[in-house]
Amino acid sequence: MAAPRWNEFETRDELAAGLAAKVADTLKAAIISRGTAFLAVSGGTTPGRFFAALSKQVLDWSKVTVTLVDERFVPESSPRSNAALAKASLLQNEAAGARFAPLFHEAASVEEGADLADIKLRSLPWPLDAAILGMGADGHTASFFPDAQGLETLLDPASSRLVMPVHSESAGETRLTLTLPALIGAGLVIVHIEGAEKRNVIEAALAAERPLPIRTVLDQAPRAAEIYWAP
């Protein structure tokens, strides 16, 4: 494992601006090298400032595909939808021309929904150029919750799946997540966290003998991940 690189900022606004610039540069380089760019982003409350800053970056967004790191098994009409958040906060301004690839599809069960998403995402320009991960206070990232059923399968680096269903009591509802290999195959893997509590969690996870999901992801990434943090 290559130790993750820390990028520390004095304020959350400065973090958002720095992270947006880094991701924009990565997308621009991908467009130059292969004619397209592919980005996966996380939901939750943390990315708001970052989404707003990234949406104003000037690049050829018509050549960018945006998908989600994970999603609740709910339609976009739900206030808990990560897709709705991404469309309202990121796919605006300069970024309005980007293509969006959702994880949620109407289905009778989360398992069928994951199968549909897995099929539909296979037509996208893999690998990801950048994956922007979040982290919860329990050490989960994506929807790799510590109490998730079949966590070892979700974190299998040899998995042939792109999307899998997640059942976790602590998550509160069923979810869909990109698999470990889909995420760590990204050219750039970034963990975006804010506040002292989450810094303490990730530092403890990196030092612990029994790995939390965030540690497993960082350990398995073939290139050193980056951590973007502000108080």
PyMOL CGO cylinders between C-alpha atoms (Angstrom):
from pymol import cmd
from pymol.cgo import CYLINDER

trace = [
    CYLINDER, 0.00, 0.00, 0.00, 1.20, 3.48, -0.85, 0.3, 1, 1, 1, 1, 1, 1,
    CYLINDER, 1.20, 3.48, -0.85, 0.29, 5.87, 1.96, 0.3, 1, 1, 1, 1, 1, 1,
    CYLINDER, 0.29, 5.87, 1.96, -2.44, 8.33, 0.97, 0.3, 1, 1, 1, 1, 1, 1,
    CYLINDER, -2.44, 8.33, 0.97, -1.34, 11.90, 0.39, 0.3, 1, 1, 1, 1, 1, 1,
    CYLINDER, -1.34, 11.90, 0.39, -2.91, 14.58, 2.56, 0.3, 1, 1, 1, 1, 1, 1,
    CYLINDER, -2.91, 14.58, 2.56, -4.07, 17.90, 1.13, 0.3, 1, 1, 1, 1, 1, 1,
    CYLINDER, -4.07, 17.90, 1.13, -5.03, 20.22, 3.98, 0.3, 1, 1, 1, 1, 1, 1,
    CYLINDER, -5.03, 20.22, 3.98, -6.87, 23.52, 3.69, 0.3, 1, 1, 1, 1, 1, 1,
    CYLINDER, -6.87, 23.52, 3.69, -7.66, 26.23, 6.23, 0.3, 1, 1, 1, 1, 1, 1,
    CYLINDER, -7.66, 26.23, 6.23, -11.31, 26.55, 5.22, 0.3, 1, 1, 1, 1, 1, 1,
    CYLINDER, -11.31, 26.55, 5.22, -13.91, 24.39, 3.54, 0.3, 1, 1, 1, 1, 1, 1,
    CYLINDER, -13.91, 24.39, 3.54, -14.32, 26.96, 0.77, 0.3, 1, 1, 1, 1, 1, 1,
    CYLINDER, -14.32, 26.96, 0.77, -10.60, 26.72, 0.00, 0.3, 1, 1, 1, 1, 1, 1,
    CYLINDER, -10.60, 26.72, 0.00, -10.86, 22.94, 0.01, 0.3, 1, 1, 1, 1, 1, 1,
    CYLINDER, -10.86, 22.94, 0.01, -13.77, 23.04, -2.43, 0.3, 1, 1, 1, 1, 1, 1,
    CYLINDER, -13.77, 23.04, -2.43, -11.87, 25.34, -4.78, 0.3, 1, 1, 1, 1, 1, 1,
    CYLINDER, -11.87, 25.34, -4.78, -8.70, 23.24, -4.62, 0.3, 1, 1, 1, 1, 1, 1,
    CYLINDER, -8.70, 23.24, -4.62, -10.53, 19.97, -5.13, 0.3, 1, 1, 1, 1, 1, 1,
    CYLINDER, -10.53, 19.97, -5.13, -12.56, 21.39, -8.02, 0.3, 1, 1, 1, 1, 1, 1,
    CYLINDER, -12.56, 21.39, -8.02, -9.39, 22.59, -9.73, 0.3, 1, 1, 1, 1, 1, 1,
    CYLINDER, -9.39, 22.59, -9.73, -7.73, 19.18, -9.27, 0.3, 1, 1, 1, 1, 1, 1,
    CYLINDER, -7.73, 19.18, -9.27, -10.70, 17.29, -10.67, 0.3, 1, 1, 1, 1, 1, 1,
    CYLINDER, -10.70, 17.29, -10.67, -11.12, 19.73, -13.57, 0.3, 1, 1, 1, 1, 1, 1,
    CYLINDER, -11.12, 19.73, -13.57, -7.45, 19.30, -14.51, 0.3, 1, 1, 1, 1, 1, 1,
    CYLINDER, -7.45, 19.30, -14.51, -7.90, 15.52, -14.41, 0.3, 1, 1, 1, 1, 1, 1,
    CYLINDER, -7.90, 15.52, -14.41, -10.97, 15.66, -16.65, 0.3, 1, 1, 1, 1, 1, 1,
    CYLINDER, -10.97, 15.66, -16.65, -9.24, 18.00, -19.11, 0.3, 1, 1, 1, 1, 1, 1,
    CYLINDER, -9.24, 18.00, -19.11, -6.25, 15.66, -19.34, 0.3, 1, 1, 1, 1, 1, 1,
    CYLINDER, -6.25, 15.66, -19.34, -8.54, 12.68, -19.95, 0.3, 1, 1, 1, 1, 1, 1,
    CYLINDER, -8.54, 12.68, -19.95, -10.36, 14.50, -22.75, 0.3, 1, 1, 1, 1, 1, 1,
    CYLINDER, -10.36, 14.50, -22.75, -7.03, 15.31, -24.38, 0.3, 1, 1, 1, 1, 1, 1,
    CYLINDER, -7.03, 15.31, -24.38, -5.68, 11.77, -24.05, 0.3, 1, 1, 1, 1, 1, 1,
    CYLINDER, -5.68, 11.77, -24.05, -8.76, 9.70, -24.89, 0.3, 1, 1, 1, 1, 1, 1,
    CYLINDER, -8.76, 9.70, -24.89, -11.43, 12.10, -26.08, 0.3, 1, 1, 1, 1, 1, 1,
    CYLINDER, -11.43, 12.10, -26.08, -13.72, 11.59, -23.09, 0.3, 1, 1, 1, 1, 1, 1,
    CYLINDER, -13.72, 11.59, -23.09, -13.70, 11.78, -19.30, 0.3, 1, 1, 1, 1, 1, 1,
    CYLINDER, -13.70, 11.78, -19.30, -15.50, 9.74, -16.64, 0.3, 1, 1, 1, 1, 1, 1,
    CYLINDER, -15.50, 9.74, -16.64, -16.14, 10.95, -13.07, 0.3, 1, 1, 1, 1, 1, 1,
    CYLINDER, -16.14, 10.95, -13.07, -17.83, 9.31, -10.07, 0.3, 1, 1, 1, 1, 1, 1,
    CYLINDER, -17.83, 9.31, -10.07, -19.00, 11.50, -7.17, 0.3, 1, 1, 1, 1, 1, 1,
    CYLINDER, -19.00, 11.50, -7.17, -20.51, 10.89, -3.75, 0.3, 1, 1, 1, 1, 1, 1,
    CYLINDER, -20.51, 10.89, -3.75, -23.67, 12.17, -2.13, 0.3, 1, 1, 1, 1, 1, 1,
    CYLINDER, -23.67, 12.17, -2.13, -24.31, 13.45, 1.37, 0.3, 1, 1, 1, 1, 1, 1,
    CYLINDER, -24.31, 13.45, 1.37, -23.84, 16.91, 2.83, 0.3, 1, 1, 1, 1, 1, 1,
    CYLINDER, -23.84, 16.91, 2.83, -20.06, 17.24, 2.45, 0.3, 1, 1, 1, 1, 1, 1,
    CYLINDER, -20.06, 17.24, 2.45, -19.78, 17.68, -1.36, 0.3, 1, 1, 1, 1, 1, 1,
    CYLINDER, -19.78, 17.68, -1.36, -22.04, 20.75, -1.63, 0.3, 1, 1, 1, 1, 1, 1,
    CYLINDER, -22.04, 20.75, -1.63, -19.32, 23.40, -1.85, 0.3, 1, 1, 1, 1, 1, 1,
    CYLINDER, -19.32, 23.40, -1.85, -17.18, 21.17, -4.07, 0.3, 1, 1, 1, 1, 1, 1,
    CYLINDER, -17.18, 21.17, -4.07, -20.07, 20.55, -6.49, 0.3, 1, 1, 1, 1, 1, 1,
    CYLINDER, -20.07, 20.55, -6.49, -20.76, 24.28, -6.76, 0.3, 1, 1, 1, 1, 1, 1,
    CYLINDER, -20.76, 24.28, -6.76, -17.09, 25.04, -7.45, 0.3, 1, 1, 1, 1, 1, 1,
    CYLINDER, -17.09, 25.04, -7.45, -16.67, 22.20, -9.94, 0.3, 1, 1, 1, 1, 1, 1,
    CYLINDER, -16.67, 22.20, -9.94, -19.80, 23.22, -11.85, 0.3, 1, 1, 1, 1, 1, 1,
    CYLINDER, -19.80, 23.22, -11.85, -18.12, 26.53, -12.71, 0.3, 1, 1, 1, 1, 1, 1,
    CYLINDER, -18.12, 26.53, -12.71, -14.90, 25.02, -14.07, 0.3, 1, 1, 1, 1, 1, 1,
    CYLINDER, -14.90, 25.02, -14.07, -14.47, 25.72, -17.78, 0.3, 1, 1, 1, 1, 1, 1,
    CYLINDER, -14.47, 25.72, -17.78, -13.87, 22.58, -19.83, 0.3, 1, 1, 1, 1, 1, 1,
    CYLINDER, -13.87, 22.58, -19.83, -15.66, 20.59, -22.54, 0.3, 1, 1, 1, 1, 1, 1,
    CYLINDER, -15.66, 20.59, -22.54, -18.34, 19.13, -20.31, 0.3, 1, 1, 1, 1, 1, 1,
    CYLINDER, -18.34, 19.13, -20.31, -20.11, 17.60, -23.33, 0.3, 1, 1, 1, 1, 1, 1,
    CYLINDER, -20.11, 17.60, -23.33, -17.32, 15.00, -23.28, 0.3, 1, 1, 1, 1, 1, 1,
    CYLINDER, -17.32, 15.00, -23.28, -17.72, 14.20, -19.57, 0.3, 1, 1, 1, 1, 1, 1,
    CYLINDER, -17.72, 14.20, -19.57, -19.85, 11.42, -18.09, 0.3, 1, 1, 1, 1, 1, 1,
    CYLINDER, -19.85, 11.42, -18.09, -20.76, 11.71, -14.41, 0.3, 1, 1, 1, 1, 1, 1,
    CYLINDER, -20.76, 11.71, -14.41, -21.98, 8.80, -12.31, 0.3, 1, 1, 1, 1, 1, 1,
    CYLINDER, -21.98, 8.80, -12.31, -22.37, 8.12, -8.61, 0.3, 1, 1, 1, 1, 1, 1,
    CYLINDER, -22.37, 8.12, -8.61, -20.14, 6.24, -6.19, 0.3, 1, 1, 1, 1, 1, 1,
    CYLINDER, -20.14, 6.24, -6.19, -23.30, 4.92, -4.51, 0.3, 1, 1, 1, 1, 1, 1,
    CYLINDER, -23.30, 4.92, -4.51, -27.02, 5.57, -4.30, 0.3, 1, 1, 1, 1, 1, 1,
    CYLINDER, -27.02, 5.57, -4.30, -30.00, 4.83, -2.12, 0.3, 1, 1, 1, 1, 1, 1,
    CYLINDER, -30.00, 4.83, -2.12, -32.57, 2.58, -3.79, 0.3, 1, 1, 1, 1, 1, 1,
    CYLINDER, -32.57, 2.58, -3.79, -34.94, 5.49, -4.28, 0.3, 1, 1, 1, 1, 1, 1,
    CYLINDER, -34.94, 5.49, -4.28, -36.09, 7.45, -7.37, 0.3, 1, 1, 1, 1, 1, 1,
    CYLINDER, -36.09, 7.45, -7.37, -34.87, 10.96, -8.13, 0.3, 1, 1, 1, 1, 1, 1,
    CYLINDER, -34.87, 10.96, -8.13, -38.11, 12.34, -6.74, 0.3, 1, 1, 1, 1, 1, 1,
    CYLINDER, -38.11, 12.34, -6.74, -36.95, 11.32, -3.25, 0.3, 1, 1, 1, 1, 1, 1,
    CYLINDER, -36.95, 11.32, -3.25, -35.20, 13.95, -1.10, 0.3, 1, 1, 1, 1, 1, 1,
    CYLINDER, -35.20, 13.95, -1.10, -32.66, 11.21, -0.24, 0.3, 1, 1, 1, 1, 1, 1,
    CYLINDER, -32.66, 11.21, -0.24, -31.63, 10.68, -3.88, 0.3, 1, 1, 1, 1, 1, 1,
    CYLINDER, -31.63, 10.68, -3.88, -27.94, 11.25, -4.63, 0.3, 1, 1, 1, 1, 1, 1,
    CYLINDER, -27.94, 11.25, -4.63, -28.84, 11.62, -8.30, 0.3, 1, 1, 1, 1, 1, 1,
    CYLINDER, -28.84, 11.62, -8.30, -31.15, 14.52, -7.49, 0.3, 1, 1, 1, 1, 1, 1,
    CYLINDER, -31.15, 14.52, -7.49, -28.38, 16.13, -5.43, 0.3, 1, 1, 1, 1, 1, 1,
    CYLINDER, -28.38, 16.13, -5.43, -25.85, 15.78, -8.22, 0.3, 1, 1, 1, 1, 1, 1,
    CYLINDER, -25.85, 15.78, -8.22, -28.20, 17.21, -10.81, 0.3, 1, 1, 1, 1, 1, 1,
    CYLINDER, -28.20, 17.21, -10.81, -29.21, 20.15, -8.62, 0.3, 1, 1, 1, 1, 1, 1,
    CYLINDER, -29.21, 20.15, -8.62, -25.72, 21.02, -7.37, 0.3, 1, 1, 1, 1, 1, 1,
    CYLINDER, -25.72, 21.02, -7.37, -23.14, 19.77, -9.89, 0.3, 1, 1, 1, 1, 1, 1,
    CYLINDER, -23.14, 19.77, -9.89, -24.79, 19.51, -13.30, 0.3, 1, 1, 1, 1, 1, 1,
    CYLINDER, -24.79, 19.51, -13.30, -25.37, 23.24, -13.44, 0.3, 1, 1, 1, 1, 1, 1,
    CYLINDER, -25.37, 23.24, -13.44, -23.55, 26.26, -14.88, 0.3, 1, 1, 1, 1, 1, 1,
    CYLINDER, -23.55, 26.26, -14.88, -20.63, 25.13, -17.08, 0.3, 1, 1, 1, 1, 1, 1,
    CYLINDER, -20.63, 25.13, -17.08, -21.28, 21.49, -16.15, 0.3, 1, 1, 1, 1, 1, 1,
    CYLINDER, -21.28, 21.49, -16.15, -24.87, 21.48, -17.39, 0.3, 1, 1, 1, 1, 1, 1,
    CYLINDER, -24.87, 21.48, -17.39, -23.74, 19.81, -20.61, 0.3, 1, 1, 1, 1, 1, 1,
    CYLINDER, -23.74, 19.81, -20.61, -22.29, 16.71, -18.94, 0.3, 1, 1, 1, 1, 1, 1,
    CYLINDER, -22.29, 16.71, -18.94, -23.89, 13.32, -19.40, 0.3, 1, 1, 1, 1, 1, 1,
    CYLINDER, -23.89, 13.32, -19.40, -25.31, 11.75, -16.23, 0.3, 1, 1, 1, 1, 1, 1,
    CYLINDER, -25.31, 11.75, -16.23, -25.43, 7.99, -15.68, 0.3, 1, 1, 1, 1, 1, 1,
    CYLINDER, -25.43, 7.99, -15.68, -27.63, 7.04, -12.70, 0.3, 1, 1, 1, 1, 1, 1,
    CYLINDER, -27.63, 7.04, -12.70, -27.34, 3.96, -10.54, 0.3, 1, 1, 1, 1, 1, 1,
    CYLINDER, -27.34, 3.96, -10.54, -31.03, 3.78, -9.66, 0.3, 1, 1, 1, 1, 1, 1,
    CYLINDER, -31.03, 3.78, -9.66, -33.45, 2.16, -12.12, 0.3, 1, 1, 1, 1, 1, 1,
    CYLINDER, -33.45, 2.16, -12.12, -37.04, 1.18, -11.46, 0.3, 1, 1, 1, 1, 1, 1,
    CYLINDER, -37.04, 1.18, -11.46, -37.08, -2.48, -10.45, 0.3, 1, 1, 1, 1, 1, 1,
    CYLINDER, -37.08, -2.48, -10.45, -38.96, -4.88, -8.19, 0.3, 1, 1, 1, 1, 1, 1,
    CYLINDER, -38.96, -4.88, -8.19, -35.97, -5.25, -5.85, 0.3, 1, 1, 1, 1, 1, 1,
    CYLINDER, -35.97, -5.25, -5.85, -32.60, -3.71, -5.15, 0.3, 1, 1, 1, 1, 1, 1,
    CYLINDER, -32.60, -3.71, -5.15, -30.99, -6.87, -6.54, 0.3, 1, 1, 1, 1, 1, 1,
    CYLINDER, -30.99, -6.87, -6.54, -32.77, -6.42, -9.88, 0.3, 1, 1, 1, 1, 1, 1,
    CYLINDER, -32.77, -6.42, -9.88, -31.95, -2.71, -9.79, 0.3, 1, 1, 1, 1, 1, 1,
    CYLINDER, -31.95, -2.71, -9.79, -28.26, -3.50, -9.29, 0.3, 1, 1, 1, 1, 1, 1,
    CYLINDER, -28.26, -3.50, -9.29, -28.34, -5.93, -12.21, 0.3, 1, 1, 1, 1, 1, 1,
    CYLINDER, -28.34, -5.93, -12.21, -29.89, -3.25, -14.44, 0.3, 1, 1, 1, 1, 1, 1,
    CYLINDER, -29.89, -3.25, -14.44, -27.35, -0.64, -13.36, 0.3, 1, 1, 1, 1, 1, 1,
    CYLINDER, -27.35, -0.64, -13.36, -24.49, -3.08, -13.88, 0.3, 1, 1, 1, 1, 1, 1,
    CYLINDER, -24.49, -3.08, -13.88, -25.62, -3.74, -17.45, 0.3, 1, 1, 1, 1, 1, 1,
    CYLINDER, -25.62, -3.74, -17.45, -26.22, -0.08, -18.31, 0.3, 1, 1, 1, 1, 1, 1,
    CYLINDER, -26.22, -0.08, -18.31, -22.92, 1.15, -16.89, 0.3, 1, 1, 1, 1, 1, 1,
    CYLINDER, -22.92, 1.15, -16.89, -20.90, -1.31, -18.96, 0.3, 1, 1, 1, 1, 1, 1,
    CYLINDER, -20.90, -1.31, -18.96, -21.32, 0.91, -22.01, 0.3, 1, 1, 1, 1, 1, 1,
    CYLINDER, -21.32, 0.91, -22.01, -19.54, 3.81, -20.28, 0.3, 1, 1, 1, 1, 1, 1,
    CYLINDER, -19.54, 3.81, -20.28, -15.89, 4.77, -20.86, 0.3, 1, 1, 1, 1, 1, 1,
    CYLINDER, -15.89, 4.77, -20.86, -14.21, 2.79, -18.09, 0.3, 1, 1, 1, 1, 1, 1,
    CYLINDER, -14.21, 2.79, -18.09, -11.97, 3.14, -16.20, 0.3, 1, 1, 1, 1, 1, 1,
    CYLINDER, -11.97, 3.14, -16.20, -13.00, 6.12, -14.14, 0.3, 1, 1, 1, 1, 1, 1,
    CYLINDER, -13.00, 6.12, -14.14, -10.70, 9.09, -14.48, 0.3, 1, 1, 1, 1, 1, 1,
    CYLINDER, -10.70, 9.09, -14.48, -11.56, 10.24, -10.97, 0.3, 1, 1, 1, 1, 1, 1,
    CYLINDER, -11.56, 10.24, -10.97, -13.55, 8.82, -8.06, 0.3, 1, 1, 1, 1, 1, 1,
    CYLINDER, -13.55, 8.82, -8.06, -14.40, 11.25, -5.26, 0.3, 1, 1, 1, 1, 1, 1,
    CYLINDER, -14.40, 11.25, -5.26, -15.24, 9.31, -2.12, 0.3, 1, 1, 1, 1, 1, 1,
    CYLINDER, -15.24, 9.31, -2.12, -16.74, 10.44, 1.14, 0.3, 1, 1, 1, 1, 1, 1,
    CYLINDER, -16.74, 10.44, 1.14, -16.51, 8.73, 4.52, 0.3, 1, 1, 1, 1, 1, 1,
    CYLINDER, -16.51, 8.73, 4.52, -18.90, 8.29, 7.41, 0.3, 1, 1, 1, 1, 1, 1,
    CYLINDER, -18.90, 8.29, 7.41, -18.07, 8.44, 11.10, 0.3, 1, 1, 1, 1, 1, 1,
    CYLINDER, -18.07, 8.44, 11.10, -18.27, 4.63, 11.17, 0.3, 1, 1, 1, 1, 1, 1,
    CYLINDER, -18.27, 4.63, 11.17, -15.49, 4.33, 8.59, 0.3, 1, 1, 1, 1, 1, 1,
    CYLINDER, -15.49, 4.33, 8.59, -17.73, 3.43, 5.66, 0.3, 1, 1, 1, 1, 1, 1,
    CYLINDER, -17.73, 3.43, 5.66, -17.08, 4.76, 2.19, 0.3, 1, 1, 1, 1, 1, 1,
    CYLINDER, -17.08, 4.76, 2.19, -19.29, 4.32, -0.87, 0.3, 1, 1, 1, 1, 1, 1,
    CYLINDER, -19.29, 4.32, -0.87, -21.91, 1.95, 0.60, 0.3, 1, 1, 1, 1, 1, 1,
    CYLINDER, -21.91, 1.95, 0.60, -19.32, -0.35, 2.15, 0.3, 1, 1, 1, 1, 1, 1,
    CYLINDER, -19.32, -0.35, 2.15, -20.83, -0.23, 5.64, 0.3, 1, 1, 1, 1, 1, 1,
    CYLINDER, -20.83, -0.23, 5.64, -19.05, -2.21, 8.35, 0.3, 1, 1, 1, 1, 1, 1,
    CYLINDER, -19.05, -2.21, 8.35, -22.26, -4.18, 9.05, 0.3, 1, 1, 1, 1, 1, 1,
    CYLINDER, -22.26, -4.18, 9.05, -23.24, -4.69, 5.39, 0.3, 1, 1, 1, 1, 1, 1,
    CYLINDER, -23.24, -4.69, 5.39, -24.31, -8.19, 4.46, 0.3, 1, 1, 1, 1, 1, 1,
    CYLINDER, -24.31, -8.19, 4.46, -21.62, -9.86, 2.36, 0.3, 1, 1, 1, 1, 1, 1,
    CYLINDER, -21.62, -9.86, 2.36, -19.10, -7.07, 2.94, 0.3, 1, 1, 1, 1, 1, 1,
    CYLINDER, -19.10, -7.07, 2.94, -16.25, -9.32, 1.81, 0.3, 1, 1, 1, 1, 1, 1,
    CYLINDER, -16.25, -9.32, 1.81, -18.00, -9.77, -1.54, 0.3, 1, 1, 1, 1, 1, 1,
    CYLINDER, -18.00, -9.77, -1.54, -18.56, -6.03, -1.88, 0.3, 1, 1, 1, 1, 1, 1,
    CYLINDER, -18.56, -6.03, -1.88, -14.85, -5.47, -1.19, 0.3, 1, 1, 1, 1, 1, 1,
    CYLINDER, -14.85, -5.47, -1.19, -13.59, -8.28, -3.42, 0.3, 1, 1, 1, 1, 1, 1,
    CYLINDER, -13.59, -8.28, -3.42, -10.84, -6.78, -5.62, 0.3, 1, 1, 1, 1, 1, 1,
    CYLINDER, -10.84, -6.78, -5.62, -11.40, -9.55, -8.17, 0.3, 1, 1, 1, 1, 1, 1,
    CYLINDER, -11.40, -9.55, -8.17, -15.14, -8.93, -8.57, 0.3, 1, 1, 1, 1, 1, 1,
    CYLINDER, -15.14, -8.93, -8.57, -16.39, -8.81, -12.15, 0.3, 1, 1, 1, 1, 1, 1,
    CYLINDER, -16.39, -8.81, -12.15, -19.33, -6.61, -11.14, 0.3, 1, 1, 1, 1, 1, 1,
    CYLINDER, -19.33, -6.61, -11.14, -19.55, -2.84, -11.51, 0.3, 1, 1, 1, 1, 1, 1,
    CYLINDER, -19.55, -2.84, -11.51, -22.63, -2.36, -9.29, 0.3, 1, 1, 1, 1, 1, 1,
    CYLINDER, -22.63, -2.36, -9.29, -23.90, -4.40, -6.35, 0.3, 1, 1, 1, 1, 1, 1,
    CYLINDER, -23.90, -4.40, -6.35, -26.85, -4.17, -3.96, 0.3, 1, 1, 1, 1, 1, 1,
    CYLINDER, -26.85, -4.17, -3.96, -26.20, -3.37, -0.30, 0.3, 1, 1, 1, 1, 1, 1,
    CYLINDER, -26.20, -3.37, -0.30, -28.21, -4.42, 2.74, 0.3, 1, 1, 1, 1, 1, 1,
    CYLINDER, -28.21, -4.42, 2.74, -27.02, -2.72, 5.94, 0.3, 1, 1, 1, 1, 1, 1,
    CYLINDER, -27.02, -2.72, 5.94, -28.97, -2.05, 9.10, 0.3, 1, 1, 1, 1, 1, 1,
    CYLINDER, -28.97, -2.05, 9.10, -26.88, 1.01, 9.92, 0.3, 1, 1, 1, 1, 1, 1,
    CYLINDER, -26.88, 1.01, 9.92, -27.48, 2.48, 6.44, 0.3, 1, 1, 1, 1, 1, 1,
    CYLINDER, -27.48, 2.48, 6.44, -31.19, 2.66, 7.17, 0.3, 1, 1, 1, 1, 1, 1,
    CYLINDER, -31.19, 2.66, 7.17, -32.26, 1.51, 3.70, 0.3, 1, 1, 1, 1, 1, 1,
    CYLINDER, -32.26, 1.51, 3.70, -31.08, -0.60, 0.81, 0.3, 1, 1, 1, 1, 1, 1,
    CYLINDER, -31.08, -0.60, 0.81, -28.46, 0.88, -1.46, 0.3, 1, 1, 1, 1, 1, 1,
    CYLINDER, -28.46, 0.88, -1.46, -26.54, 0.45, -4.69, 0.3, 1, 1, 1, 1, 1, 1,
    CYLINDER, -26.54, 0.45, -4.69, -22.78, 0.85, -4.82, 0.3, 1, 1, 1, 1, 1, 1,
    CYLINDER, -22.78, 0.85, -4.82, -19.96, 0.73, -7.31, 0.3, 1, 1, 1, 1, 1, 1,
    CYLINDER, -19.96, 0.73, -7.31, -17.74, -2.20, -6.43, 0.3, 1, 1, 1, 1, 1, 1,
    CYLINDER, -17.74, -2.20, -6.43, -14.23, -1.96, -5.07, 0.3, 1, 1, 1, 1, 1, 1,
    CYLINDER, -14.23, -1.96, -5.07, -12.47, -2.69, -8.40, 0.3, 1, 1, 1, 1, 1, 1,
    CYLINDER, -12.47, -2.69, -8.40, -14.68, -0.18, -10.23, 0.3, 1, 1, 1, 1, 1, 1,
    CYLINDER, -14.68, -0.18, -10.23, -13.63, 2.53, -7.77, 0.3, 1, 1, 1, 1, 1, 1,
    CYLINDER, -13.63, 2.53, -7.77, -9.95, 1.80, -7.24, 0.3, 1, 1, 1, 1, 1, 1,
    CYLINDER, -9.95, 1.80, -7.24, -9.41, 1.42, -10.97, 0.3, 1, 1, 1, 1, 1, 1,
    CYLINDER, -9.41, 1.42, -10.97, -9.82, 5.19, -11.24, 0.3, 1, 1, 1, 1, 1, 1,
    CYLINDER, -9.82, 5.19, -11.24, -6.80, 7.17, -12.32, 0.3, 1, 1, 1, 1, 1, 1,
    CYLINDER, -6.80, 7.17, -12.32, -7.40, 9.47, -9.35, 0.3, 1, 1, 1, 1, 1, 1,
    CYLINDER, -7.40, 9.47, -9.35, -8.97, 8.34, -6.06, 0.3, 1, 1, 1, 1, 1, 1,
    CYLINDER, -8.97, 8.34, -6.06, -9.75, 11.12, -3.59, 0.3, 1, 1, 1, 1, 1, 1,
    CYLINDER, -9.75, 11.12, -3.59, -11.34, 10.94, -0.14, 0.3, 1, 1, 1, 1, 1, 1,
    CYLINDER, -11.34, 10.94, -0.14, -13.06, 14.23, 0.66, 0.3, 1, 1, 1, 1, 1, 1,
    CYLINDER, -13.06, 14.23, 0.66, -13.64, 14.75, 4.39, 0.3, 1, 1, 1, 1, 1, 1,
    CYLINDER, -13.64, 14.75, 4.39, -14.24, 17.73, 6.65, 0.3, 1, 1, 1, 1, 1, 1,
    CYLINDER, -14.24, 17.73, 6.65, -14.07, 18.31, 10.38, 0.3, 1, 1, 1, 1, 1, 1,
    CYLINDER, -14.07, 18.31, 10.38, -11.95, 17.00, 13.26, 0.3, 1, 1, 1, 1, 1, 1,
    CYLINDER, -11.95, 17.00, 13.26, -14.15, 13.95, 13.89, 0.3, 1, 1, 1, 1, 1, 1,
    CYLINDER, -14.15, 13.95, 13.89, -13.68, 12.50, 10.42, 0.3, 1, 1, 1, 1, 1, 1,
    CYLINDER, -13.68, 12.50, 10.42, -9.96, 13.23, 10.46, 0.3, 1, 1, 1, 1, 1, 1,
    CYLINDER, -9.96, 13.23, 10.46, -9.73, 11.27, 13.70, 0.3, 1, 1, 1, 1, 1, 1,
    CYLINDER, -9.73, 11.27, 13.70, -11.70, 8.39, 12.16, 0.3, 1, 1, 1, 1, 1, 1,
    CYLINDER, -11.70, 8.39, 12.16, -9.53, 8.08, 9.07, 0.3, 1, 1, 1, 1, 1, 1,
    CYLINDER, -9.53, 8.08, 9.07, -6.29, 8.42, 11.04, 0.3, 1, 1, 1, 1, 1, 1,
    CYLINDER, -6.29, 8.42, 11.04, -7.46, 5.69, 13.43, 0.3, 1, 1, 1, 1, 1, 1,
    CYLINDER, -7.46, 5.69, 13.43, -8.53, 3.52, 10.51, 0.3, 1, 1, 1, 1, 1, 1,
    CYLINDER, -8.53, 3.52, 10.51, -5.12, 3.85, 8.89, 0.3, 1, 1, 1, 1, 1, 1,
    CYLINDER, -5.12, 3.85, 8.89, -3.44, 2.77, 12.12, 0.3, 1, 1, 1, 1, 1, 1,
    CYLINDER, -3.44, 2.77, 12.12, -5.83, -0.04, 13.14, 0.3, 1, 1, 1, 1, 1, 1,
    CYLINDER, -5.83, -0.04, 13.14, -5.00, -3.72, 12.78, 0.3, 1, 1, 1, 1, 1, 1,
    CYLINDER, -5.00, -3.72, 12.78, -8.60, -4.63, 11.92, 0.3, 1, 1, 1, 1, 1, 1,
    CYLINDER, -8.60, -4.63, 11.92, -9.39, -2.56, 8.84, 0.3, 1, 1, 1, 1, 1, 1,
    CYLINDER, -9.39, -2.56, 8.84, -12.53, -0.50, 8.44, 0.3, 1, 1, 1, 1, 1, 1,
    CYLINDER, -12.53, -0.50, 8.44, -13.92, -0.30, 4.88, 0.3, 1, 1, 1, 1, 1, 1,
    CYLINDER, -13.92, -0.30, 4.88, -12.18, 3.03, 4.18, 0.3, 1, 1, 1, 1, 1, 1,
    CYLINDER, -12.18, 3.03, 4.18, -8.84, 1.42, 5.09, 0.3, 1, 1, 1, 1, 1, 1,
    CYLINDER, -8.84, 1.42, 5.09, -9.53, -1.54, 2.79, 0.3, 1, 1, 1, 1, 1, 1,
    CYLINDER, -9.53, -1.54, 2.79, -10.23, 0.78, -0.13, 0.3, 1, 1, 1, 1, 1, 1,
    CYLINDER, -10.23, 0.78, -0.13, -7.07, 2.78, 0.49, 0.3, 1, 1, 1, 1, 1, 1,
    CYLINDER, -7.07, 2.78, 0.49, -5.02, -0.39, 0.92, 0.3, 1, 1, 1, 1, 1, 1,
    CYLINDER, -5.02, -0.39, 0.92, -6.28, -1.92, -2.32, 0.3, 1, 1, 1, 1, 1, 1,
    CYLINDER, -6.28, -1.92, -2.32, -5.88, 1.17, -4.51, 0.3, 1, 1, 1, 1, 1, 1,
    CYLINDER, -5.88, 1.17, -4.51, -2.99, 0.51, -6.94, 0.3, 1, 1, 1, 1, 1, 1,
    CYLINDER, -2.99, 0.51, -6.94, -2.02, 4.19, -6.87, 0.3, 1, 1, 1, 1, 1, 1,
    CYLINDER, -2.02, 4.19, -6.87, -1.76, 6.31, -3.75, 0.3, 1, 1, 1, 1, 1, 1,
    CYLINDER, -1.76, 6.31, -3.75, -5.10, 7.90, -2.96, 0.3, 1, 1, 1, 1, 1, 1,
    CYLINDER, -5.10, 7.90, -2.96, -5.37, 11.53, -1.90, 0.3, 1, 1, 1, 1, 1, 1,
    CYLINDER, -5.37, 11.53, -1.90, -7.20, 12.89, 1.12, 0.3, 1, 1, 1, 1, 1, 1,
    CYLINDER, -7.20, 12.89, 1.12, -8.65, 16.41, 0.92, 0.3, 1, 1, 1, 1, 1, 1,
    CYLINDER, -8.65, 16.41, 0.92, -9.46, 17.81, 4.35, 0.3, 1, 1, 1, 1, 1, 1,
    CYLINDER, -9.46, 17.81, 4.35, -10.40, 21.05, 6.06, 0.3, 1, 1, 1, 1, 1, 1,
    CYLINDER, -10.40, 21.05, 6.06, -11.50, 21.69, 9.66, 0.3, 1, 1, 1, 1, 1, 1,
]
cmd.load_cgo(trace, "trace")
